[in-house]
Amino acid sequence: MKAAERIEIDRRYCKGCMLCQYVCKYEVFEPGQERSALDYLMPRPAKVEKCRVCRLCETHCPDMALVVVARGKGKEKE
Amino acid sequence: MNPLGEKYLRKNFLPFIFCPGCGDGMIIQAFLEAVDDLGIIDDLALAAGIGCSAWIPVYIHADVLKVLHGRAIPAAIGLKATRPSRKVVVFTGDGDGLAIGGNHLLHAARRNIDITVVVVNNQIYAMTGGQVAPSTQVGSRTQTTPYGNLEKPIDGCKVAIAAGATMVSRWSTAHPKALSGAFKKAMNHKGFSFVEVISQCPVQTGRYILGSGVPQFNLQWIKDHCVPIKDLSQMGEVEAQGKIPVGDFLRVEKPEFMEEVQRMNQRVQEERAKGGER
């Protein structure tokens, strides 16, 4: 089964629309307390271990601020 | 930041000018995915008019032409005519492309010139403050129709098909993978291709027409209302009412305009070489 190593949210670009939380089927995200550089409250990838790397959040991020880094298997790691 | 963004965006222009939850950023991502798969960034020329969606090409690291309101398609035809090997894509909104530049759309489709027109439909003039647009649904309350809109909305895809476009698709921001596929097919297609994207605008459409400015609500509205044509054909008449069909509507092969021009040039030159003047 696919798993994510980490989910990066770029704090320079995030506008806190929370669409990532909305589209996620595995409830990985929750509203966070940290503010982005644009002064919006950012989502927090609280339960990364639940992520199955479907990348719905990545394709739905309107500010292209979100990246899901999959857990590497041999070749992918390089 | 998204690796596609690292590769293809102008970093000094970021962050995007779009409001939180706007669909235009998702369209940039879907478009860049198609460009990345085709590997055509060096041959790409983009044109845009005025509006929120006309900001889309500005962020992409390719040749960009930003022109008068509604006049992006003539500019794109010029780009194509000067170098036919170039892939030309026009980004336009529903007001820009279907109202103010509507005439240009008809005639570019009629000529079947090899350009791709992407119409981002958010059902309203969003940048100027939420006035009624040609694609606004009947009964919608906007800044200029405070008691409800009486005009029937225009269907961009049907207009393009009637005018003679050879590839017509409609997808939404709730279908990013299919949208990216449609961009890929449109750019590969030889002839006039038209892609309409139903996009959310939480700030104008959401607040004034749909009743909520929350991005999640707006995306759910699109998911509920944009139904693929296959599923729509199985629905009853009552159920299908008010739904927006999405899918690939048309793909036919017809002689392309610039190729015809080149053929004519060749023919005339041969005739002149044979028989002197005329």
Interface residues (C-beta under 8 A of the other chain):
Chain A: D10 R12 Y13 K15 G16 C17 M18 L19 Y22 V23 L38 Y40 E58 T59 H60 C61 P62 D63 M64 A65 L66 V67
Chain B: M1 N2 P3 L4 G5 L9 L14 P15 F16 F18 C19 P20 G21 C22 G23 D24 G25 M26 I28 Q29 A30 T173 P176 K177 P202 P215 Q216 L219
